[in-house]
Amino acid sequence: MRFTINRAAFLSALKLAAGIAPRKSPVAILSSVLLRVESPTKLTIAATDAQGLSIVTSAPIVSGEKGGGSCIEAKGLLDIV
């Protein structure tokens, strides 16, 4: 998975998804966001919490290779961006 994205668009979508992901959870994967390149122009960001609340949002990408995804710890990624 490789893509180029506008920082402001990515930050906006990431903040929305990271707000759902709990900071501390007994199930580590719940503290992560799922990043997937859906097409050469679209990045999807998904998160869920332990109670079943989920969110899926997207952001336009400048360029990318279709396919691929990764789970990344939400707070850590938000701190980097």
C-alpha contacts under 8 A as a table, 3 or more apart, distances in Angstrom:
res1	aa1	res2	aa2	distance
1	M	36	R	7.94
1	M	37	V	6.96
1	M	64	G	7.78
1	M	65	E	6.41
1	M	66	K	7.49
1	M	67	G	6.45
1	M	68	G	4.69
1	M	69	G	6.27
2	R	64	G	5.63
2	R	65	E	5.82
3	F	37	V	7.72
3	F	61	I	6.83
3	F	62	V	7.45
3	F	63	S	5.57
3	F	64	G	3.95
3	F	65	E	6.48
4	T	61	I	5.89
4	T	62	V	5.35
4	T	63	S	5.25
4	T	64	G	6.24
5	I	9	A	7.48
5	I	10	F	6.66
5	I	60	P	7.03
5	I	61	I	4.49
5	I	62	V	5.26
5	I	63	S	7.24
6	N	9	A	5.49
6	N	10	F	6.23
6	N	60	P	7.96
6	N	61	I	6.88
6	N	62	V	7.08
7	R	10	F	5.13
7	R	11	L	5.94
7	R	81	V	7.46
8	A	11	L	5.12
8	A	12	S	6.15
9	A	12	S	5.29
9	A	13	A	6.44
9	A	59	A	6.02
9	A	60	P	7.27
10	F	13	A	5.36
10	F	14	L	5.91
10	F	59	A	6.10
11	L	14	L	4.99
11	L	15	K	5.95
11	L	78	L	7.57
11	L	81	V	6.75
12	S	15	K	5.40
12	S	16	L	6.56
13	A	16	L	5.26
13	A	17	A	6.46
13	A	45	I	7.18
13	A	57	T	6.23
13	A	58	S	6.40
13	A	59	A	6.35
14	L	17	A	5.20
14	L	18	A	5.83
14	L	45	I	6.94
14	L	78	L	7.07
15	K	18	A	5.07
15	K	19	G	6.05
15	K	78	L	7.24
16	L	19	G	5.43
16	L	20	I	7.30
16	L	57	T	7.80
17	A	20	I	5.56
17	A	21	A	6.81
17	A	33	V	6.97
17	A	45	I	6.72
17	A	46	A	6.16
17	A	47	A	5.53
17	A	55	I	6.25
17	A	56	V	7.15
17	A	57	T	7.13
18	A	21	A	5.11
18	A	22	P	7.90
18	A	32	S	7.93
18	A	33	V	6.85
18	A	47	A	6.96
18	A	74	A	5.45
18	A	75	K	6.97
18	A	78	L	7.65
19	G	22	P	7.58
20	I	47	A	6.27
20	I	48	T	6.04
20	I	49	D	6.15
20	I	53	L	7.42
20	I	54	S	7.07
20	I	55	I	7.24
21	A	30	L	6.08
21	A	31	S	5.13
21	A	32	S	6.44
21	A	33	V	7.11
21	A	47	A	5.68
21	A	48	T	5.64
21	A	49	D	5.43
21	A	74	A	6.90
22	P	25	S	6.23
22	P	30	L	6.66
22	P	31	S	5.27
22	P	49	D	6.10
23	R	31	S	5.65
23	R	74	A	7.88
23	R	75	K	6.91
24	K	28	A	7.78
24	K	31	S	6.55
25	S	28	A	5.88
25	S	30	L	6.58
25	S	31	S	6.47
25	S	50	A	7.92
27	V	30	L	5.87
27	V	31	S	7.76
28	A	31	S	5.68
28	A	32	S	7.51
29	I	32	S	5.41
29	I	71	C	7.76
29	I	73	E	7.92
30	L	33	V	7.78
30	L	47	A	7.37
30	L	48	T	6.25
30	L	49	D	5.91
30	L	50	A	7.08
31	S	49	D	7.90
31	S	73	E	5.78
31	S	74	A	6.10
31	S	75	K	7.86
32	S	47	A	6.82
32	S	71	C	5.83
32	S	72	I	5.09
32	S	73	E	4.02
32	S	74	A	4.77
32	S	75	K	7.99
33	V	45	I	6.49
33	V	46	A	5.58
33	V	47	A	4.90
33	V	71	C	5.50
33	V	72	I	5.56
33	V	73	E	6.31
33	V	74	A	5.43
34	L	44	T	7.81
34	L	45	I	5.51
34	L	46	A	5.03
34	L	47	A	6.41
34	L	69	G	6.93
34	L	70	S	5.71
34	L	71	C	4.42
34	L	72	I	6.58
35	L	43	L	6.86
35	L	44	T	5.80
35	L	45	I	4.79
35	L	46	A	6.79
35	L	69	G	5.36
35	L	70	S	5.35
35	L	71	C	6.27
35	L	72	I	7.65
36	R	43	L	5.69
36	R	44	T	5.15
36	R	45	I	6.60
36	R	67	G	7.18
36	R	68	G	5.89
36	R	69	G	4.12
36	R	70	S	6.63
37	V	40	P	7.17
37	V	42	K	6.10
37	V	43	L	4.60
37	V	44	T	6.31
37	V	64	G	7.38
37	V	65	E	7.27
37	V	66	K	5.68
37	V	67	G	5.48
37	V	68	G	5.97
37	V	69	G	6.41
38	E	41	T	7.77
38	E	42	K	5.59
38	E	43	L	5.89
38	E	44	T	6.57
38	E	66	K	6.03
38	E	67	G	6.19
39	S	42	K	5.23
39	S	43	L	7.37
39	S	64	G	7.57
39	S	65	E	7.31
39	S	66	K	4.79
39	S	67	G	7.13
40	P	61	I	7.29
40	P	63	S	5.94
40	P	64	G	4.76
40	P	65	E	5.58
40	P	66	K	5.27
41	T	60	P	5.57
41	T	61	I	4.87
41	T	62	V	6.41
41	T	63	S	6.26
41	T	64	G	6.77
42	K	58	S	6.67
42	K	59	A	5.94
42	K	60	P	4.74
42	K	61	I	5.44
43	L	58	S	5.44
43	L	59	A	5.31
43	L	60	P	6.19
43	L	61	I	6.33
44	T	56	V	6.87
44	T	57	T	5.78
44	T	58	S	4.25
44	T	59	A	6.58
45	I	56	V	5.73
45	I	57	T	5.29
45	I	58	S	5.74
46	A	54	S	7.40
46	A	55	I	5.63
46	A	56	V	4.31
46	A	57	T	6.36
47	A	54	S	5.74
47	A	55	I	5.57
47	A	56	V	6.71
48	T	52	G	6.49
48	T	53	L	5.60
48	T	54	S	4.16
48	T	55	I	6.44
49	D	52	G	5.74
49	D	53	L	5.59
49	D	54	S	6.62
50	A	53	L	7.43
61	I	64	G	6.89
72	I	76	G	7.95
72	I	77	L	6.87
73	E	76	G	5.61
73	E	77	L	6.25
74	A	77	L	5.30
74	A	78	L	6.08
75	K	78	L	5.06
75	K	79	D	6.13
76	G	79	D	5.14
76	G	80	I	6.39
77	L	80	I	5.11
77	L	81	V	6.23
78	L	81	V	5.22
